[in-house]
C-alpha cells in the first residue's frame, strides 16, 4: 500500500473550533447566546435594509419633485404636454426652409 505524504484521509471525523459543552447548564447557556446572536443579526439586517430603503425613498422623492418642477416650469412657459407630435399622413403639408452655410470643412475625399 502506498504511503500518503500528507497523512491519512478520514471522512468520518468532525472538527470543532471548540468542542461542544458537555454539561446541560452550559448547553442551555450556549443555546441562549446563540438565540441572542441570531436575533441580533436579524435586527441588524432589518435596520440595514430600512436604511437603504429610506435612502431609496428620499432619492425617489427628490427625483419626482425635480421632474414635477421642470414640468411646472415648462407648462408656465407655454409647452402643451397633451399636444400630438405626429402629423396626420393625409395633411399633405410640406415644410420648406432656407438656410445659410456658416462654415465648410475641407473634404479631401475626391481622388
N, C-alpha and C positions, 0 to 999 in steps of 0.2 A: 504494500500500500504506500503510495507516495506521500511524503510528509508535506504539510502545508507550511508556507513561510509565515503567514500571519496568524496562525493559531486555528483551532477547530471552529467550525461553524455550528452554532447552537441556535436552532429555530424555536425552541420552546422556552427560552429564557426571557423574562420580563425585567427590564432595567428601570429602576426608580431613581430619581434625583435624591429623594429622601424616602425611606420606607414608610408605608402607611402606619398610622398609630395603632398600637396593639390594644390599649385599654379602651373600654366602651366610653368613658368620660372624654378621653382625648379624641375619639372618633366623633362624638357629638359636637365638641368644640370646633373641630376641623370642618364639620358639615355646616355649622352656623357661620363660620368665617367664609366658607365657600359661597353660601347663600348671600351674605352681605356683599361679597365681591361681585357676584353676578348681578345683584340688584343695582349696585353702584355702576357697573358697566352699562346696564340698560338705561339708567338715569343719565349718565354722561353721554351716551349715544343719542338719546332723545333730546337732550339740551343742544348738542351739536347740530342735530337735524333742524331744530327750531330756529337756531341762529342762522343757518344757511337759508331756511325758508323765509325768515324775516328779511334778510338781505335781498333775496329774490323779489319779495313783495314790494319792498321800498324801491328797488330798481325798476320794477314793472310800473309802479305808480308814477315814478319820475318820468319814465318814457311816455306813458299815457298822457300825463299833464303837458309834456313838451309837444306832443303831436296835437293835442287839443288847442294849445296856444297858437301853434302855427296855423291850424285850420281857422281859428278865430281871426287871426291877422289877415289871412287870405280872403276870408269872407268879407272882412271890413274893407279890403282893397277892391272888392267887386268880383272876385272869382266865383263862378257858379259851379258847385260840385255836382249838380243834377244834370248839367248840360251834356249832351251826347257829343262824343268826339268823332263819330263816324258820319260821313255824309251819305245820303241815300244814293244808290247807284244810278237811279233814273234822273237825278238832278241835271246832269249834262253841263254843269258849271265848270269852266276852265279857269284856272288861276294863272294869270300872266304877271311877270315881274321883269323889271330891268335891273341890271347890276353893273358895277364897275370893278374891274380887276385892280386891286391895290398893289399887289406885288406878284412877280412871276419868278419862280425858281428856274434856274438854267437846267434844262434837261439834256443830257448827253446820251440819250438812248438811240439816236439816229446813227446808222452806220456810215 
